[in-house]
Amino acid sequence: MRLVETKNELEDMLAYPDDKLVDIIKEVGFECDLCGRCCTNEFNDHVFLLDKDTALLKKIDPSVLTPAPYYEFCDQNGRFYVSGYALKTKPDGSCIFLTNGRCEIYDSRLSICRLYPYMLHYEADEGGNLEWRQISGLNEHGNYHTDIDDDDCKKIAADIKEYEAGHLNQQISFLNTIDKLFKKEGLKHVQGVYDREMRRFKKGGKIELFVFFDGNFESVKLP
């Protein structure tokens, strides 16, 4: 069911009218004012990494990687599975690369950092109809309604779709791979085991976690 839903989500995203997205970008007219607030958990729960971003960070500094926080599956043996890595944050909730309000890897910054706040979210409108819409901390940081060149708007729109397609394709690959793994090894997701092991983990216990990267699972012991 989830695999089908994700595939449908990808299909709907790709069909989202380019001209509509360009109009939204032009209307919002976001301009960064270097406040750095988007680089903190004040606005972002976590930065989920596409495989290409994970590969880049493995070269720059592997220690900045952490498993994405919401583990999707847990087998009957108490092993968890998650669809990718996230970027570590400092104790104050700011990005690990944010120093004195500036990004240490700005020239090599991650895909989502290049797009923010121009993102697409699949959300329900007032009538309950699911639709892709652009929203991310609007009017809470940065400057708005600045004039953006048409060609720049088109480039941003293309980059947004490329990012969202990358994210959804990564989810589809994760779901396909875990389905094959579970069938091969005779595994199954057990919610009761998931809940029990998460309670133990939150009390300081260790868990085994498999993080999906580049078509395979990497074993990580936590904490």
Secondary structure, 3 states (H helix, E strand, C coil): CHHHHHHHHHHHHHHCCHHHHHHHHHHHCCECCCCCHHHECCCCCCCECCHHHHHHHHHHCHHHEEECCCCCEEECCCEEEECCEEECECCCCEECCEECCEECCHHHCCHHHHHCCCCCEEEECCCCCEEEECCCCCCCCCECCCCCCHHHHHHHHHHHHHHHHHHHHHHHHHHHHHHHHHHHHCCCECHHHHHHHHHHHHCCCCEEEEEEECCEEEEEEEC
